[in-house]
Amino acid sequence: MSTVGLVVEYNPLHNGHLYHIQQSRKITDAESVIAVMSGHFLQRGEPAIADKWSRAEMALRAGCDLVLELPVAYSGQPAQWFAYGAVAALAATGVCDALCFGSESGNADALSRIADRLAAEPESMRLRLGALLKEGLPYPSAYAAAARQLLEASGEADAAFGLAQPNHTLGLHYMLALRKLGSPMRALSIRREKSDYNQSSITDTAIASATALRKLVVESGGALDGLAPYVPGSTLAVLRREAAAGKAPVTWDAFARPLFHLLSSLPASELGTYAEVTEGLEHRIKGALRELRSWRVDELLDLLKTKRYTRTKLQRTLARILLGHRKEDLDAERLAAGVQYVRVLGFTARGQALLKRMKKTAAVPVVHTAADGDWPYLAMDARATAVYAAALPASRPADAWRDYTVPPVRA
């Protein structure tokens, strides 16, 4: 049984994602699809529009067979560690033959050649990257510039390739992760159609980015009807159900009070111990709090944003503080060790067959709830669920413990 792996967030799952699932199965001739999905807090630092079990259900109803959770230790990271954690999870299953990701060009061969050149992490590139970061460039821009300079110095034609584009950056890091992990998985790419990764406007009648769709929901006061042309019917049904239960759509505003309590009550010296709080950002946060006119996270982000501190960087920082993640919890040595388990969020009948195979092939334990082990990253995911649940007005105290009590979704 051949299997293709996808790295996803589905925030929410839309028609472009459905196309990606279908085309990934087609171009790899795969019988099964495994999705590694971010949980309650995502790669850009945002809370998910709906909880992870609901989004896993969206994935299963759209054609995925098995949904695994990317630990929050990795899901809230820049491209390097986000990609590494996701690829490590797919590789650890022992059943994944290929990885298929979306990109601006769909040109996996060019990214693969660049990955071959950069896999050894040349000293000249590391020095250039460090210098650019000190100059204030955000990590993605600095990495792309350092890589381009190295390639140009080598006289390689691929130097002109669009590494600064977000999905090219992720794709490159997927390929670098495959090499670091020694994984035999093939890497393929599908060209994004009709909408860019973070495009906030809608320019097509059926395809729109998740960013644009979330904006549409916010601007409509939480109404979901406007999503109908852009998402599968199954996605809309799940979102409507969760909205009726008072558990969606979720935005940063749901977390404003607990977040501002922490930011206001903790001294700057303690804020500085949290992951992503770098270069004196704790003092900038304290200063911005005195300028606030409302208890809104968006206003705080606007006050904090600079050339060095992008919105994405700041959202990741606020998420780490909210979730209680310290620098030592997420140091490079721990992250480089890879996943210690794979967590199942949902499966179909075909996914159940994959799970049976994984009992023999998986390099790490396969768990269904947080009660199945005591790994630090699994405990972090359970705490993230508690924080997420407590912020929802319609949630019950029992919802904070769902990681221990709720079995995987079956579809």
C-alpha positions in Angstrom: 0.0 0.0 0.0 1.8 3.2 -1.2 1.3 6.3 1.0 1.8 10.0 0.5 2.4 12.4 3.3 1.1 16.0 3.6 2.0 18.7 6.0 -1.1 20.8 6.8 -2.9 23.2 9.1 -6.4 23.4 7.5 -7.3 26.7 9.1 -9.9 26.0 7.6 -9.7 23.3 4.9 -10.7 24.9 1.6 -11.0 24.0 -2.0 -7.3 24.6 -2.7 -6.5 22.1 0.0 -9.0 19.6 -1.5 -7.2 20.0 -4.8 -3.8 19.4 -3.1 -5.1 16.2 -1.5 -6.5 14.9 -4.8 -3.5 15.8 -6.9 -1.0 14.4 -4.3 -2.8 11.1 -4.5 -2.8 11.3 -8.3 0.8 12.2 -9.0 2.2 9.7 -6.5 -0.3 7.0 -7.4 -0.8 6.6 -3.7 -3.5 4.4 -2.1 -3.4 6.3 1.2 -2.9 9.8 2.4 -1.3 10.7 5.8 -1.6 14.3 7.0 0.6 15.8 9.7 -1.5 18.6 11.1 -0.7 21.5 13.5 -2.9 21.4 16.6 -4.5 24.4 18.4 -1.7 26.9 17.7 -0.2 27.2 14.2 3.0 28.0 12.3 2.3 31.7 12.1 1.6 31.8 15.8 -2.2 32.1 15.5 -4.8 30.1 17.3 -6.7 27.7 15.0 -10.2 28.7 13.8 -11.5 25.5 15.2 -10.1 22.8 17.5 -7.8 20.1 16.2 -10.4 17.3 16.3 -12.8 19.3 14.2 -10.1 20.1 11.6 -9.0 16.4 11.6 -12.6 15.6 10.7 -12.4 18.1 7.9 -9.3 16.4 6.6 -10.8 12.9 6.8 -13.9 13.9 5.0 -11.9 15.6 2.3 -9.8 12.5 1.4 -7.1 12.0 4.0 -6.9 8.6 5.6 -4.8 9.2 8.7 -4.3 12.5 10.6 -1.3 12.9 13.0 -0.7 15.8 15.3 2.4 17.9 14.8 3.5 18.8 18.4 3.0 22.4 19.3 6.8 22.4 20.1 7.2 22.3 16.3 4.0 23.7 15.0 4.7 27.2 16.3 8.3 27.4 14.8 9.9 29.1 11.9 10.2 27.1 8.7 13.3 25.2 9.6 11.9 23.5 12.7 8.3 23.3 11.6 9.4 21.4 8.5 11.8 19.2 10.5 9.2 18.2 13.0 6.6 17.4 10.4 9.0 15.3 8.2 10.3 13.5 11.3 6.7 12.5 12.2 6.0 11.2 8.7 9.3 9.4 8.6 8.7 7.8 12.0 5.5 6.1 10.8 7.6 3.8 8.6 4.8 3.6 6.0 5.2 6.9 4.1 6.7 6.7 0.6 6.4 10.3 -0.5 6.0 13.8 0.7 3.9 16.2 -1.5 3.7 19.9 -0.7 2.3 23.0 -2.4 4.6 25.7 -3.7 4.4 28.8 -5.8 6.1 27.1 -8.8 5.5 23.4 -8.3 9.2 22.9 -9.2 10.4 20.3 -6.7 13.5 19.5 -8.8 15.0 23.0 -8.5 14.4 23.0 -4.7 16.0 19.5 -4.5 19.1 20.7 -6.2 19.3 23.7 -3.8 18.8 21.4 -0.9 21.7 19.2 -2.1 23.9 22.2 -2.0 22.8 23.6 1.3 22.5 20.3 3.3 26.0 20.5 4.5 25.3 23.9 6.0 28.5 25.7 4.6 30.3 27.8 7.1 30.1 30.8 4.7 26.4 30.6 4.6 26.0 30.3 8.4 28.2 33.4 8.9 26.2 35.4 6.3 22.9 34.3 7.8 24.1 35.5 11.3 25.2 38.8 9.9 21.9 39.4 8.2 20.0 38.5 11.3 22.1 41.0 13.3 21.2 43.6 10.7 17.5 43.1 11.6 16.2 41.0 8.7 13.5 38.5 9.6 14.8 34.9 9.5 13.0 33.8 6.2 14.4 36.8 4.4 17.8 36.4 5.9 18.0 32.7 5.1 16.8 33.3 1.5 19.4 36.0 1.0 22.3 34.0 2.5 21.3 31.0 0.4 21.1 33.1 -2.8 24.5 34.6 -2.1 26.1 31.2 -1.7 24.5 29.9 -4.9 25.6 32.9 -6.9 29.1 32.6 -5.6 29.1 29.0 -6.9 27.9 30.1 -10.3 24.7 28.0 -10.0 21.7 28.9 -12.2 19.3 28.1 -9.4 20.4 31.2 -7.5 17.5 33.1 -9.1 14.9 30.7 -7.8 12.3 32.3 -5.6 13.5 31.2 -2.2 11.9 34.2 -0.5 8.4 33.0 -1.3 6.9 31.3 1.7 6.1 27.9 0.3 9.4 27.7 -1.5 11.1 28.3 1.8 9.0 25.6 3.5 9.6 23.2 0.6 13.3 23.7 0.8 13.3 23.0 4.5 11.2 19.8 3.9 13.9 18.6 1.6 16.7 19.6 4.0 14.9 17.7 6.8 14.6 14.6 4.6 18.4 14.7 4.1 19.2 15.3 7.8 16.9 12.4 8.8 18.3 10.1 6.1 14.7 9.5 4.9 14.1 7.7 1.6 10.8 9.5 1.1 10.4 11.1 -2.3 9.6 14.9 -2.3 7.2 16.3 -4.9 5.4 19.6 -5.3 2.1 20.8 -6.7 1.8 24.4 -7.9 -0.6 26.6 -5.9 -3.5 27.7 -8.1 -5.3 31.1 -8.1 -4.3 32.2 -4.6 -1.1 32.8 -2.8 -0.3 31.5 0.7 -1.1 34.7 2.6 -3.2 36.5 0.1 -5.8 38.5 2.0 -8.1 39.3 -0.9 -10.4 36.9 -2.8 -9.9 37.1 -6.6 -11.5 33.8 -7.7 -15.0 32.3 -7.6 -13.9 29.0 -6.0 -10.3 29.3 -4.6 -9.2 31.6 -1.8 -6.4 31.4 0.8 -7.1 30.4 4.3 -5.9 33.9 5.3 -8.6 35.5 3.1 -11.3 33.2 4.4 -10.5 33.9 8.0 -10.6 37.6 7.2 -14.0 37.2 5.6 -15.3 35.5 8.7 -14.0 38.2 11.0 -15.3 41.0 8.8 -18.8 39.4 8.7 -18.9 39.2 12.5 -18.4 35.5 12.6 -20.9 34.5 9.9 -19.9 31.5 8.0 -22.2 31.6 4.9 -19.7 33.6 2.9 -17.3 30.6 3.0 -19.7 28.4 1.0 -18.1 29.0 -2.5 -14.6 28.4 -1.3 -14.7 25.3 1.0 -16.0 21.8 0.7 -19.5 21.2 2.0 -18.1 19.0 4.7 -15.8 21.8 6.0 -18.7 24.2 6.2 -20.9 21.6 8.0 -18.2 21.0 10.6 -17.6 24.8 11.1 -21.4 25.4 11.5 -21.7 22.6 14.0 -18.8 24.0 16.1 -20.2 27.6 15.8 -23.6 26.4 17.0 -21.8 24.9 20.0 -20.0 28.1 20.7 -16.6 26.7 19.9 -15.8 28.4 16.6 -14.7 30.6 14.9 -11.7 31.3 17.2 -9.5 34.3 16.9 -6.8 35.9 19.1 -9.4 38.0 20.8 -10.6 34.9 22.7 -7.2 34.8 24.5 -6.9 38.5 25.2 -7.7 38.4 28.9 -5.3 35.5 29.9 -2.6 36.8 27.6 -2.8 40.4 28.9 -2.9 39.2 32.5 0.4 37.4 31.9 2.1 40.2 30.0 1.0 42.8 32.6 1.8 40.8 35.8 5.1 39.1 34.8 8.2 41.3 35.3 10.3 41.9 32.1 13.0 39.7 33.5 10.7 36.7 33.6 9.1 37.5 30.2 12.7 37.2 28.8 12.8 33.5 29.8 10.1 32.5 27.4 10.8 31.0 23.9 10.9 33.6 21.1 11.4 36.5 23.5 14.7 37.7 22.0 16.9 40.8 21.8 15.1 42.8 24.5 11.6 42.2 23.1 10.4 41.8 26.7 11.0 45.5 27.3 9.3 46.5 24.1 6.2 44.5 25.2 6.1 46.2 28.5 6.4 49.6 26.8 3.6 48.8 24.3 1.2 47.7 27.1 1.3 51.3 28.4 0.2 52.6 25.0 -2.8 50.3 24.6 -6.2 51.9 24.1 -8.1 48.6 24.2 -7.6 45.0 25.3 -7.1 43.7 21.8 -4.3 41.5 20.6 -4.3 43.0 17.2 -3.6 46.4 18.6 -0.7 45.1 20.7 0.7 43.4 17.6 0.5 46.7 15.6 2.3 48.5 18.4 5.1 45.9 18.6 5.7 45.4 14.9 8.9 46.6 13.4 11.2 45.6 10.4 12.9 43.1 12.8 9.8 42.0 14.6 7.3 40.8 11.9 3.7 40.0 12.8 4.4 36.3 12.5 7.4 36.5 14.8 5.3 38.4 17.4 2.4 36.1 17.2 4.7 33.1 17.8 6.2 35.0 20.8 2.8 35.8 22.3 1.7 32.2 21.8 4.8 30.8 23.6 4.1 33.2 26.5 0.4 32.2 26.6 1.3 28.5 26.6 4.1 28.8 29.1 6.9 27.6 26.8 10.4 28.5 28.1 13.5 28.8 26.1 14.9 25.6 27.6 11.8 23.7 26.6 12.5 24.3 22.9 16.3 24.5 22.6 17.8 23.3 19.4 19.2 20.1 20.8 15.8 18.9 21.9 14.1 19.9 18.7 16.9 18.1 16.7 16.2 14.9 18.5 12.9 14.6 16.5 9.6 13.2 17.6 9.4 10.7 20.4 6.0 9.5 19.5 3.3 10.0 16.8 -0.2 11.1 18.0 -3.2 10.0 16.1 -6.0 12.6 15.7 -8.2 10.6 13.3 -8.5 7.9 10.7 -10.7 6.2 8.1 -11.0 2.5 7.5 -8.0 2.7 5.2 -6.2 4.7 7.9 -6.9 2.0 10.4 -5.1 -0.5 8.0 -2.2 1.9 8.0 -2.2 1.9 11.8 -2.0 -1.8 11.9 1.0 -1.7 9.6 2.6 1.0 11.8 2.6 -1.4 14.8 5.4 -3.2 13.0 7.1 -0.3 11.1 6.9 2.8 13.4 10.2 4.0 14.8 8.4 5.5 17.9 5.3 4.6 19.9 1.9 5.5 18.3 -0.4 7.1 20.8 -4.1 7.9 20.7 -4.5 10.1 23.8 -2.2 12.0 26.1 -2.8 9.3 28.7 -0.7 6.9 26.6 2.7 8.4 27.6 4.5 11.1 29.5 6.7 12.7 26.9 7.3 16.5 27.5 6.0 17.5 24.1 2.8 15.4 24.5 2.2 17.2 27.9 2.8 20.5 26.1 0.0 19.6 23.6 -2.3 18.7 26.4 -1.7 22.1 28.1 -2.3 23.9 24.8 -5.7 22.2 24.6 -6.5 23.4 28.2 -5.5 27.0 27.3 -7.5 26.8 24.1 -10.6 25.3 25.7 -10.6 27.7 28.6 -10.7 30.7 26.3 -14.0 29.6 24.6 -17.1 31.0 26.3 -19.2 27.8 25.6 -16.6 25.3 26.7 -17.0 23.2 29.8 -14.2 22.4 32.3 -14.1 18.8 30.9 -13.0 20.3 27.5 -9.7 21.3 29.0 -8.9 17.6 29.5 -10.0 16.3 26.1 -6.4 15.2 25.2 -6.7 12.6 27.9 -10.3 11.5 27.2 -11.2 12.0 23.6 -10.3 9.1 21.2 -9.3 9.8 17.6 -12.0 10.9 15.1 -13.3 8.1 12.9 -14.7 8.8 9.4 
